[in-house]
Amino acid sequence: MAPADPHLTRPLLLVGCGKMGGAMLSRWLESGIAGAGVAAVDPLGAPEFAGHGQVTVYEAMDALPGDLDPEVVVFAVKPQQMDAAAPAAARFAGPGTVFLSIAAGTTIGYFAGHLGADAAIVRAMPNTPAAIGQGITVACPSAAVSKAQIAICAALLGAVGAVLTVDDEALIDPVTAVSGSGPAYVFLLIECLAEAGVEAGLPRALADRLALVTVAGAGQLALRGDDAPAQLRKNVTSPGGTTQAALDILMAEDGLQSLMTRAVAAATRRGRELAG
């Protein structure tokens, strides 16, 4: 996605202000992109934003002003809540409004069924590191989305991390399996590495800290360095040494790659099942 003017000229409507929606809204307010104001719908009242001068919080879609004319409608509710949210937003459908969804397993076709075949819809999958501005999002626009609307969605998504686009919506399910669900796999790796350290004799607190900082540091080295992960792995590995002894287990035929491939395949299948 290309960079865009950092300010919307009309209000933004955020439907859902939970962990991900709230994290995105915080970044939008910091960046100034939502300069025309934000209407946020949250049944709990989004207390962390209730006093913000640029945000007006509503507890339900039917409480929104009749003259509200949002430039972007962002769906950030859980997929199981979308059957109520999407039809209620149909009144905003028109050539001047783009709908941006970050809900897993909810297709462009689903939204078109509720918003109209000509509605401009962008389906996107961010991940939880967006909460600290370190996320990555993959987005797929419908045919009705203009270049200007793609650009403004890029700016909104880019406020919480890197943004990539795909033209084939079928790729969103494996994207979800790799990057959307991926933080959970990394957190599990930290847990498992720490537990293995405890089993090897380390005190729990020391094992937890070693595992956490090692995974975080290795990720930053891979992100910021010039070498590919495979080369970085080789850089750590001396023939016949301790790292090689561990990798002989992890890289065995039934090792980490086999487990990860099966895990991502399972998540991809589930995403397609949720999409119907």
Summary of the structure (lengths in Angstrom):
residues: 276
radius of gyration: 21.4
end to end distance: 28.1
largest distance: 71.4
contacts: 847
relative contact order: 0.11
helix: 51%
strand: 14%
